[in-house]
């Protein structure tokens, strides 16, 4: 039994032979939903494309990739390590920073070690001289000095050893220490000699202070403000700078080497050294704008006793127990004069000045070509020379200028 919804409608008769191709469209199974299922069957034939990719049998036994992966891993690690090593080497040789931080500035070649500095360089001179420089420790004070003999003689300033007792000692640049005793002192020239209880020392090389010139480079050694092994650098600023200084009733006269090398309290007694590493002076005095000694500091005006004078005085102390004082055989008027020069207050009979024809009230204006401003200049410059030295003197008597040769002598004290 059928109903109107499921009944199949009547089918048209098949078209007669020779009818148009669309005349059988109603009988086309693709259009007729009630026609039997269509199946498309391809007839195998030759193909012109590439063969299809073979499909692996899922049930076939699988090959292990573990050894291959291990080999790849080891190879990668070795390649990375070799690359990192080569990169480090090239980076170091190329001046690239090796740290993990930011590289600041270019990498410079390392300077040679201090021991390899040229002997005539500043570092070479310092290395040569420092072993011969000492820090002098006296009760309540610190100064400097320098070794002048293998058996322990040391030159320093008289004002450094003032008040010295049995506790005096010295310290060397290598940190070693030794006891020291006072050999002798000359307050007026501000030179003293001590002896260190140590042998086999290296003495400094002594230069010629008469051969230096303004502008020559110099190094100052010592212990400023107790800072041991200090070296400062400057030039010779002036020669024969006459200074009168002292304290506690003791007047000292200096015909000094002026330098701008930094010198402070504690440098006193230390060596002033030329570019050849030779001692040419003993650092002794500074000029300062400080109101008193405790406020004094370096302002580029330092003064050293010429080594020719210091060595002569030290030799007298060692050989004779005291220094000979060089004199001209006259006294001078102290204070300023209405005219420049050193006015003679008195002249000793048969003394060097009298023998040369000088008289009281004569005004000495030059000694060996050095212009004199006052009496201090004359005293300081005379002290610079050794007894027996002959100097040229220019003096004024009234309105007339005259010259004379004076042979200086040692005083009788």
URLINZI-V944922 format. One record per residue. N is the residue number from 1. RES is the residue in one small letter. SS is DSSP state (h for helix, s for strand, l for the rest). PSI is psi as a letter, one per 30 degrees, with the letter a starting at -180 (NA if undefined). Layout:
# URLINZI-V944922
<<N & RES & SS & PSI> <N & RES & SS & PSI>>
This chain:
# URLINZI-V944922
<<1 & x & l & k> <2 & x & l & l> <3 & x & l & a> <4 & x & l & f> <5 & x & l & e> <6 & x & l & f> <7 & x & l & k> <8 & x & l & k> <9 & x & l & l> <10 & x & l & k> <11 & x & l & k> <12 & x & l & l> <13 & x & l & l> <14 & x & l & k> <15 & x & l & l> <16 & x & l & l> <17 & x & l & k> <18 & x & l & g> <19 & x & l & l> <20 & x & l & l> <21 & x & h & f> <22 & x & h & f> <23 & x & h & f> <24 & x & h & g> <25 & x & h & e> <26 & x & h & f> <27 & x & h & g> <28 & x & l & k> <29 & x & l & f> <30 & x & l & f> <31 & x & l & f> <32 & x & l & j> <33 & x & l & f> <34 & x & l & g> <35 & x & l & l> <36 & x & l & l> <37 & x & l & k> <38 & x & l & k> <39 & x & l & k> <40 & x & l & k> <41 & x & l & k> <42 & x & l & k> <43 & x & l & k> <44 & x & l & k> <45 & x & l & l> <46 & x & l & k> <47 & x & l & k> <48 & x & l & f> <49 & x & l & l> <50 & x & l & l> <51 & x & l & l> <52 & x & l & l> <53 & x & l & k> <54 & x & l & k> <55 & x & l & k> <56 & x & l & k> <57 & x & l & j> <58 & x & l & f> <59 & x & l & f> <60 & x & l & l> <61 & x & l & k> <62 & x & l & k> <63 & x & l & k> <64 & x & l & k> <65 & x & l & g> <66 & x & h & e> <67 & x & h & e> <68 & x & h & e> <69 & x & h & e> <70 & x & h & e> <71 & x & h & e> <72 & x & h & e> <73 & x & h & e> <74 & x & h & e> <75 & x & h & e> <76 & x & h & e> <77 & x & h & e> <78 & x & h & e> <79 & x & h & e> <80 & x & h & e> <81 & x & h & e> <82 & x & h & e> <83 & x & h & e> <84 & x & h & e> <85 & x & h & e> <86 & x & h & e> <87 & x & h & e> <88 & x & h & e> <89 & x & h & e> <90 & x & h & e> <91 & x & h & e> <92 & x & h & e> <93 & x & h & f> <94 & x & l & f> <95 & x & l & g> <96 & x & l & k> <97 & x & l & k> <98 & x & l & f> <99 & x & l & l> <100 & x & l & f> <101 & x & l & a> <102 & x & l & k> <103 & x & l & k> <104 & x & l & k> <105 & x & l & l> <106 & x & l & l> <107 & x & l & k> <108 & x & l & l> <109 & x & l & k> <110 & x & l & k> <111 & x & l & l> <112 & x & l & l> <113 & x & l & l> <114 & x & h & e> <115 & x & h & f> <116 & x & h & g> <117 & x & l & l> <118 & x & l & k> <119 & x & l & f> <120 & x & l & g> <121 & x & l & l> <122 & x & h & e> <123 & x & h & e> <124 & x & h & e> <125 & x & h & e> <126 & x & h & e> <127 & x & h & e> <128 & x & h & e> <129 & x & h & e> <130 & x & h & e> <131 & x & l & f> <132 & x & l & f> <133 & x & s & k> <134 & x & s & l> <135 & x & s & k> <136 & x & s & k> <137 & x & s & j> <138 & x & s & l> <139 & x & l & j> <140 & x & l & g> <141 & x & s & l> <142 & x & s & k> <143 & x & s & a> <144 & x & s & l> <145 & x & s & l> <146 & x & s & k> <147 & x & s & k> <148 & x & l & g> <149 & x & l & l> <150 & x & l & f> <151 & x & l & g> <152 & x & l & g> <153 & x & s & k> <154 & x & s & k> <155 & x & s & k> <156 & x & s & a> <157 & x & l & k> <158 & x & h & e> <159 & x & h & f> <160 & x & h & e> <161 & x & h & g> <162 & x & l & k> <163 & x & l & g> <164 & x & l & k> <165 & x & l & a> <166 & x & l & f> <167 & x & l & g> <168 & x & l & k> <169 & x & s & l> <170 & x & s & l> <171 & x & s & k> <172 & x & s & l> <173 & x & l & f> <174 & x & l & g> <175 & x & l & f> <176 & x & l & l> <177 & x & s & l> <178 & x & s & l> <179 & x & s & l> <180 & x & s & k> <181 & x & s & l> <182 & x & s & k> <183 & x & s & e> <184 & x & s & l> <185 & x & s & l> <186 & x & s & j> <187 & x & l & e> <188 & x & l & e> <189 & x & l & f> <190 & x & l & h> <191 & x & s & k> <192 & x & s & l> <193 & x & s & k> <194 & x & s & l> <195 & x & s & k> <196 & x & s & k> <197 & x & l & i> <198 & x & l & k> <199 & x & l & l> <200 & x & l & g> <201 & x & l & l> <202 & x & l & j> <203 & x & l & l> <204 & x & l & l> <205 & x & s & k> <206 & x & s & k> <207 & x & l & a> <208 & x & l & j> <209 & x & h & f> <210 & x & h & f> <211 & x & h & f> <212 & x & l & l> <213 & x & l & l> <214 & x & l & k> <215 & x & l & f> <216 & x & l & k> <217 & x & s & k> <218 & x & s & l> <219 & x & s & k> <220 & x & s & k> <221 & x & s & k> <222 & x & s & a> <223 & x & l & i> <224 & x & h & k> <225 & x & h & h> <226 & x & h & g> <227 & x & l & j> <228 & x & l & l> <229 & x & l & h> <230 & x & s & k> <231 & x & s & k> <232 & x & s & l> <233 & x & s & k> <234 & x & s & a> <235 & x & s & l> <236 & x & s & j> <237 & x & s & e> <238 & x & s & l> <239 & x & s & l> <240 & x & s & h> <241 & x & s & j> <242 & x & s & k> <243 & x & s & k> <244 & x & s & k> <245 & x & s & l> <246 & x & s & l> <247 & x & s & l> <248 & x & l & h> <249 & x & l & f> <250 & x & s & k> <251 & x & s & k> <252 & x & s & k> <253 & x & s & k> <254 & x & s & k> <255 & x & s & i> <256 & x & s & l> <257 & x & s & j> <258 & x & s & k> <259 & x & s & l> <260 & x & l & g> <261 & x & l & k> <262 & x & l & j> <263 & x & l & k> <264 & x & l & l> <265 & x & l & k> <266 & x & l & f> <267 & x & l & f> <268 & x & l & k> <269 & x & l & f> <270 & x & l & l> <271 & x & s & k> <272 & x & s & k> <273 & x & s & k> <274 & x & l & a> <275 & x & l & f> <276 & x & l & g> <277 & x & l & g> <278 & x & s & k> <279 & x & s & k> <280 & x & s & f> <281 & x & s & l> <282 & x & s & j> <283 & x & s & k> <284 & x & s & e> <285 & x & s & k> <286 & x & s & l> <287 & x & l & k> <288 & x & l & l> <289 & x & l & g> <290 & x & l & k> <291 & x & l & f> <292 & x & l & a> <293 & x & h & e> <294 & x & h & f> <295 & x & h & f> <296 & x & l & k> <297 & x & l & l> <298 & x & l & k> <299 & x & l & g> <300 & x & l & g> <301 & x & l & j> <302 & x & s & l> <303 & x & s & k> <304 & x & s & k> <305 & x & s & k> <306 & x & s & k> <307 & x & h & f> <308 & x & h & e> <309 & x & h & e> <310 & x & h & e> <311 & x & h & e> <312 & x & h & e> <313 & x & h & e> <314 & x & h & e> <315 & x & h & e> <316 & x & h & e> <317 & x & h & e> <318 & x & h & e> <319 & x & h & e> <320 & x & h & f> <321 & x & l & f> <322 & x & l & l> <323 & x & l & k> <324 & x & l & k> <325 & x & l & k> <326 & x & s & k> <327 & x & s & l> <328 & x & l & f> <329 & x & l & h> <330 & x & s & l> <331 & x & s & l> <332 & x & s & l> <333 & x & l & k> <334 & x & l & l> <335 & x & l & l> <336 & x & l & l> <337 & x & l & l> <338 & x & l & f> <339 & x & l & l> <340 & x & l & l> <341 & x & l & l> <342 & x & s & j> <343 & x & s & k> <344 & x & s & k> <345 & x & s & e> <346 & x & s & l> <347 & x & s & k> <348 & x & l & k> <349 & x & l & k> <350 & x & l & g> <351 & x & l & l> <352 & x & h & e> <353 & x & h & e> <354 & x & h & e> <355 & x & h & e> <356 & x & l & f> <357 & x & l & g> <358 & x & l & l> <359 & x & l & l> <360 & x & l & k> <361 & x & l & f> <362 & x & l & k> <363 & x & s & j> <364 & x & s & k> <365 & x & s & f> <366 & x & s & k> <367 & x & s & j> <368 & x & l & h> <369 & x & l & f> <370 & x & s & k> <371 & x & s & k> <372 & x & l & k> <373 & x & l & e> <374 & x & l & a> <375 & x & h & e> <376 & x & h & e> <377 & x & h & e> <378 & x & h & e> <379 & x & h & e> <380 & x & h & e> <381 & x & h & e> <382 & x & h & e> <383 & x & h & f> <384 & x & h & e> <385 & x & l & l> <386 & x & l & l> <387 & x & l & k> <388 & x & l & f> <389 & x & l & k> <390 & x & s & k> <391 & x & s & l> <392 & x & s & k> <393 & x & s & k> <394 & x & s & k> <395 & x & s & l> <396 & x & s & k> <397 & x & s & j> <398 & x & l & b> <399 & x & l & g> <400 & x & s & k> <401 & x & s & k> <402 & x & s & l> <403 & x & s & l> <404 & x & s & l> <405 & x & s & k> <406 & x & s & k> <407 & x & s & j> <408 & x & l & l> <409 & x & s & l> <410 & x & s & k> <411 & x & l & l> <412 & x & l & f> <413 & x & l & NA>>
